[in-house]
Amino acid sequence: MKENIVENSRIHRRIGDPALRLGCDGMEFEPISIEGGIHTFVMPPRTTDVRITSRSDLVASTHGKRASRFGIALGRIIVRSARMIREVPLDHPMLGSGFHPCEGDGIRQWRWSNGAGCVPVPLLMMDGHMPSLVEFHIHEKLPSYDVASSKSNLNKS
């Protein structure tokens, strides 16, 4: 009986990759490039719903509150077209669902996601058009993320 419980349980491990993805209209896209903390994505034209997803973890509060879910801390969101480059303000009031309040140290700002942040399309628009590229600059990520693995997957690593 005890052996069955162990055999059927999932084993967890820690991993450092936040697995940042861009969700557009229900489709998921991987970055076309990752340079340091800059993840660049191609933005599909006529997109109506944009989400930035990543691994996340529950982080306990030091103030006695319940744990909160954190994914990555964005340092910048940059949108690019053939003719323009524009930065999306991290403290914009439309950037709320799936994000914690904006933080800063007097010099820089950052904004933590909960692993599934909604980026409203109007924030990304450039002269009435979707940008061709969007860059998410990671200010900080959790040191590691808890990932469930089956016993057989651990043997392959």
GITAGI-V569301 format. One record per residue. N is the residue number from 1. OMEGA is omega in whole degrees, -180 to 180 (none if undefined). Layout:
BEGIN
n->N omega->OMEGA
n->N omega->OMEGA
END
This chain:
BEGIN
n->1 omega->-179
n->2 omega->180
n->3 omega->179
n->4 omega->179
n->5 omega->180
n->6 omega->-179
n->7 omega->-176
n->8 omega->-178
n->9 omega->178
n->10 omega->180
n->11 omega->-179
n->12 omega->174
n->13 omega->-179
n->14 omega->-179
n->15 omega->-176
n->16 omega->-178
n->17 omega->180
n->18 omega->180
n->19 omega->-179
n->20 omega->-179
n->21 omega->175
n->22 omega->177
n->23 omega->180
n->24 omega->177
n->25 omega->176
n->26 omega->177
n->27 omega->-178
n->28 omega->-178
n->29 omega->173
n->30 omega->178
n->31 omega->175
n->32 omega->174
n->33 omega->173
n->34 omega->178
n->35 omega->-174
n->36 omega->179
n->37 omega->-178
n->38 omega->178
n->39 omega->-177
n->40 omega->-179
n->41 omega->169
n->42 omega->-180
n->43 omega->178
n->44 omega->178
n->45 omega->178
n->46 omega->177
n->47 omega->-180
n->48 omega->-179
n->49 omega->-177
n->50 omega->177
n->51 omega->173
n->52 omega->-177
n->53 omega->178
n->54 omega->169
n->55 omega->179
n->56 omega->179
n->57 omega->175
n->58 omega->-180
n->59 omega->-179
n->60 omega->178
n->61 omega->176
n->62 omega->-177
n->63 omega->178
n->64 omega->176
n->65 omega->178
n->66 omega->-178
n->67 omega->177
n->68 omega->180
n->69 omega->179
n->70 omega->177
n->71 omega->177
n->72 omega->172
n->73 omega->177
n->74 omega->175
n->75 omega->179
n->76 omega->168
n->77 omega->-178
n->78 omega->175
n->79 omega->-176
n->80 omega->169
n->81 omega->180
n->82 omega->-174
n->83 omega->-173
n->84 omega->170
n->85 omega->-178
n->86 omega->177
n->87 omega->176
n->88 omega->-179
n->89 omega->-180
n->90 omega->-179
n->91 omega->180
n->92 omega->-177
n->93 omega->178
n->94 omega->-179
n->95 omega->-174
n->96 omega->-175
n->97 omega->-180
n->98 omega->179
n->99 omega->172
n->100 omega->178
n->101 omega->-180
n->102 omega->177
n->103 omega->178
n->104 omega->179
n->105 omega->-178
n->106 omega->179
n->107 omega->-178
n->108 omega->173
n->109 omega->171
n->110 omega->-178
n->111 omega->179
n->112 omega->171
n->113 omega->173
n->114 omega->-178
n->115 omega->-180
n->116 omega->-177
n->117 omega->177
n->118 omega->177
n->119 omega->-177
n->120 omega->-177
n->121 omega->180
n->122 omega->178
n->123 omega->-176
n->124 omega->-174
n->125 omega->178
n->126 omega->-177
n->127 omega->177
n->128 omega->-179
n->129 omega->174
n->130 omega->175
n->131 omega->177
n->132 omega->179
n->133 omega->171
n->134 omega->179
n->135 omega->172
n->136 omega->180
n->137 omega->-180
n->138 omega->176
n->139 omega->-178
n->140 omega->173
n->141 omega->175
n->142 omega->-179
n->143 omega->177
n->144 omega->-178
n->145 omega->178
n->146 omega->-178
n->147 omega->177
n->148 omega->179
n->149 omega->173
n->150 omega->-179
n->151 omega->-179
n->152 omega->178
n->153 omega->179
n->154 omega->180
n->155 omega->-180
n->156 omega->-176
n->157 omega->none
END
